[in-house]
């Protein structure tokens, strides 16, 4: 029961961080105008994105999230390794997790390379 409470409280503790952007933009009234101004401030016009660019942006976001998950797994594996105190089971678990994380990183980089190639090919074919 205590473990369940700790897990639930950890998830609830991250909730304000996830909702922070929504509270920062709570005072905006005209969403379309504000989104256009944000897009213009970034350097891209939010209303003229083509389908290949939109798909490319979605893929980039997903791959970025996977990269963050990789970093978390590597930190967790390092924590397990450092706190193993010489126990073989914990050391093996940490090494296995670290090797699986590196394999995942290789897959993520390969997926990014493939996605970048496909999106570039789609933009060339569509003429935009």
N, C-alpha and C positions, 0 to 999 in steps of 0.2 A: 504494500500500500504506500509505503514511504517513497519507493522508487517511482511509482505512478504519479504521486504528488510532485516530486521533483521534476519529472519530465514535463508535466502539465504546466508547472510554474515557469520552466525554462521557455516553453513555447509562448506562454502569455507574456513573458518579459520581452520577447522579440517583436511582439505585435505592435507596440508603439513606434518602433523603428520602421516597420513596414508601412505604417499608416502616416508617417510624418509628411511625405509629399502631398497627400490628400489634404491634410490640415493646413499646409502652407498655401495651397491654392483655393482654400475654402471661400475667400472673399470675392473671387472672380464671378462676374455676372454673365458676360457674353462669352461662351466657351469657344465658339468658332473664331471670333476675332482674337481672342487671347492665344489660341493655338497657332494662328497665323503669325502673330507677333513673336511668339516663342520660336517658331520655325524660321522666321526671318532673322532673328537674333543669332540663331545657331549657324545660319548661312545657307539653309535649304528652305525652299518654299514647301510647306506641308501639303499644299493643295495640288502640286504638280508631280507628285511621285508616281512613276509608272509601276506596273505590276511586278516586273523583275526587280526593281529597286526595293519595293515593299517586301517581297519575298527575301531578298538579300538582307534587309535590315532585320527581319524576324529571325533569320538563321544566325545572324551575328549576335543578336540578343541571347538566343538559346545557347550558342557556343560560349558566350561570356558567362552565362550561369553555370555551364558545365565546368568552365575553368575555375570558377569560385569553389565549386564542389571539390575539384581536384586539390585546391590549396587546403581546404578544410580537412580532407582525407590525409594529406601529407602531414599536416600539423598533428592530427590525431594519432597517426602512426608513429610520429616522432615522440609524442607524449607517452604512448604505450611502451615504446622502446626505452625511454629514459626512466620510466617508473617500473620497469620489469624487475629490477633488483636481482638480476641474474637468473630468474626463473625461465627455463627453456621454453615453456608453453607460451608465455607472454612475448618472449623474443621472437619466436616463430610466427606468432600471430601478427606482430608489428612488421616483421619483414615481408610476410605474405601480403599484408594490406598495402605496404609501400610499393611492392612490385606490381600489385594490381592497379594501384593509382598511376604508376608510370605507364603501364600498358594503356590505361584509360586516356592518359594525356596524349599518347601517340595516336590513339584512335580519334581524339578530338582534333588534333592538328591535321590529320589526314582528312577528316570530315570538313574542316574549314577550307583546306586546299581544294577539295573537290567542289564544295559549294561555291567558292570564289570563281573557279573555272567555269562552272555551269552558269552562274549569274552573269559573268562576263560574256559568255557565248550567247545567252539569251538577250542581253542588251544589244549585242552586235547584230543579231538576227532581226530583232524588232526595229532596229534603226534609230534607237533613242540614245 
